[in-house]
Amino acid sequence: MKPFLRLCRWEIRHLLRDGQAWLVCGALFAAGLLALWTGERRLARHHAEIAGLPAHYATQMAGIAKQFSPEGEAGYVAYYTFFPTHHPLAPLAGLAVGVRDIVPNVTWVRLLGLEGQLYEADLGNPALQALGNFDLAFVLCALAPLALLVLAHDALTRERDRGRFPLLLAQGGSAGPLLAARVTIRALAVGLTCTLVFGLACARLPIPLTAEALGWLAATWSHLAAWAGFVAWIAAATRTPTASLAGALTLWIAQVVLLPALLNLALATALPVREGLELTVRQRQESHAAWDKPRAETMENFFVHNPDWSGTPPVTGRFAWKWYYAMQQTGDESVSAESAAYRENLRARQRITARLAWLGPAAYAQLLFSQRAGSDLDAHLAYLDRVRAFHADLRAYFYPMVFADRNLTPADYASFPQFRANVPPPPASLPLWPLLILAAGSATLAARHLRGPTL
Amino acid sequence: MNFPPSTGDGGGGTVATIARAELRLHLRRRGFWLLLGLFAALVVAAGSLNRVRQVRERAEQQTFQQLVRAQWEGQPDRHPHRVAHYGTFAFKPPGPLAAFDPGVESFAGRVQYLEAHRQNAANFPAAGELSSAFRLGELSLAFVLHTVLPLIVIVLGCRTFVDEIESGRFRLLAGQGVSACTLAFGKLLGLTAATAPFLLLALGAALLAAGTDPAFRGDPSALARTAVIAAALALHTGAWLGLTVWISARSRTAARACATLVSLWLLGAVLVPRVAAVVADARHPLPDKSSFTAAVVAATKQHGDSHDPNDPHFARFRAATLARYGVARVEDLPVNYSAIVMARGEELSAETFAEHFAALGATMEAQAALLDRAALVAPFLAVRALSSAAAGTDLRAQLQFQREAETYRYSFVQRLNELHRDEIRHANDKDQKLAAGRWKEFPDFRAQPLPLRAALAGTGLAWLALLLWAALPVAALARRKEWTA
């Protein structure tokens, strides 16, 4: 072990005097700072949006109070009252945007059928979204491996190129420890750069040192370990610096650019999800059809799933609020199978993604980061479930008044339910060991290359 | 292509000889055929998967559009205002060449609910239904041609000139009177010939995919669209060919030439686009949705509330209407007053929507225009913008769809208000209905792709960027006739 440590010490000294290494790590650091800046902006904008919600709600309620003063039917007031729900961005989500720039972080819902309100898209510019985000996850998944490859691909080929390699072997040195020391020290340099950026992020955003934050760091290092294995393998398997550079770049492009894009396309093609559109169309059809049916029929349908209200007096006349909301709810109930299938299909896509992503560390790390940041599709689906629960609260709150034909005065508005954003910690997180297996596997391949004739 | 005359006897004949030698060199390499094989596999995967997905999406869009039309026509006797609230849906059809270049389509909403009193956003963007693991680029034939092909050019060509210098052959050639310029253009021509199989393979796949697509064949501007895409592609690929030979001629070692070119590619295809997106977003921020909606609601309220009998605007409007018909009470009007009020309210709110959504669209277009300026640094952005514009899959096509859907919404809601005004009596208004057969009178929603000319308006900067990038390396190669080896 001692000679290895000596090698490492020598490599550190060598690296500290290497201008190219400073340049590469400096560029990586600069990219990290830019990512940090975009993350900070994203979080600031998000917090401003959330902070603005009470004011928007208050303006709306003032208008409603004016319209229904001194009092108005509970059903009528509820018809005009939109309630804000939101999915707060964890500080880590500033560093891994995931899908959170596409899916809405705020959804306004009212007592009407929920399925027609749940999937409102956010206002984003698709032309920018299509180019991808410059978040820290991108820097860590795409740029950090590139920096490592650039620094370490010629760990042995440079010696071969300059003719020093046979000399080294003749003096009783062996290529294995040299390669290990070189790659390890360079991986440490890149990893420390990434950790430094993350440390700055922790201080600026600020990110509390929770299990997620530590998990983020562990993912950063495991991901780099996988790439260190890859680069060791390339360095061992090639004979000239040009060849090792070509090998490194090919691997980077395959892993970072092509494989994710190919998997993405294959998944979208193989697992189509059309339930979202289906349930949207169907929900409207079902709830509006109730206008053309006897009121009692809709009420009977409603009572099947909501027997608590079956004792209420029958609806007479053309319109009653309790019938209106019963009709809205049966519209939701008519698509509950599609809605469940929609969510299940999206979750299945996420599961299959996690399984396929083992093929490549960059894709897998992207998943790890967005999961720890609560910015993946699963986190969004969990948020939609919380909106669902809140909407059930709305029904539980308003139905007693609607079914009793009660009137509300503006003073009653203060007791309306409000959405509480309690974000649960992410569920059982993806394991790190696939990355470590990739690291160990490629390191073994590198060792095997060195065991044969190495000249 | 015209090559500038060079010194001595090294004219066009020498250029052709060098080009032939260069091409032979590539064709003899095993690596070349391996690369071509891998590229072919990528083309087949990208082409076929996109084709399958796009055919399915088009079929799905048509099925849904027909379904909601059948639902519309199948409505029973209904009050016209009930129908206005029932509304309908507009489904966005894929652009004419979406299978080749999906552009922004995965990130844009696919369905818009059209109803009275509201302009809804387009919902269900496909990207919102995908995992976050893969936001590093969308694989398509356009992606292969715009992003991967330059890399192929770099891999094939980064050593083309510098090898001659490193091996000392260039001195030999110079002694025979071959100028650096002649050598460079010979290399450029040879490299172009060696790249041609890759380009033709991907283009052939694209034409095959498009040519067998009835939606594309039915498009009157199909040829023009293809020509625009091919022209942009030729310029972009030409730029990388010229750049590769130029860098190769200016570098001391092959490894350094390769590193420089790959760094340029990384900057142009990966970093600058993302940074430009960040800058565009910072320079022209979009409002958040809650504020946008609140602003629309506030502006609508300023116009007056048609549901409020004491609203001053509608009080004046009532007086004017009564005066026009020369009666004293709304009950005495020969037409249904509620419907007139409704139509007036719809007109005002539609103006408000148009204003706010136009401002939103203008901000998005300003962001996109900033990307076009960034294209001067990163030609990838230029070819991308031109290709998706011609494919009918860019931001503009999306905004056009939203405008069309809104125009359709406004026209059917106002037609319903007219029927309400003329055929529903004011007394006992809500208990009356129109016969079920009337719904067939309404035209169906048909999304028309943006005409090519309109799609390409304002793309001057993108063309300029491509022309500059294509011309500058060639000019640099031609300018210096005598290089020292």
Interface residues (C-beta under 8 A of the other chain):
Chain A: A31 L34 T38 R41 R45 A48 E49 G52 L53 H56 T59 Q60 G63 Q67 P84 A96 V97 G98 V99 I102 V103 P104 V106 W108 G116 Y119 E120 A121 D122 L123 G124 N125 P126 A127 L128 Q129 A130 L131 G132 N133 F134 F138 C141 A142 L146 V150 P241 T242 L245 A246 L249 I253 V256 V257 L258 P260 A261 L262 L263 N264 L265 A266 L267 A268 T269 P272 V273 R274 G276 L277 T280 V281 R284 Q285 H288 W291 D292 R318 F319 L346 R349 Q350 T353 A354 A357 A362 A363 Y364 Q366 L367 S370 S375 D376 L377
Chain B: L42 A45 A46 L49 N50 V52 R53 R56 E60 F64 L67 V68 Q71 P76 D77 R78 R82 H85 Y86 G87 F89 F91 G103 V104 E105 S106 F107 A108 G109 R110 V111 Y113 N120 A121 A122 N123 F124 P125 A126 A127 G128 E129 L130 S131 S132 A133 F134 R135 L136 G137 E138 L139 S140 F143 T147 V148 L151 V155 R159 A254 A255 C258 A259 V262 L266 V270 L271 P273 R274 V275 A276 A277 V278 A280 D281 A282 P285 L286 P287 D288 K289 S290 S291 F292 T293 A294 V297 A298 K301 D308 L360 T363 M364 Q367 A368 L371 D394 L395 Q398 K430 D431
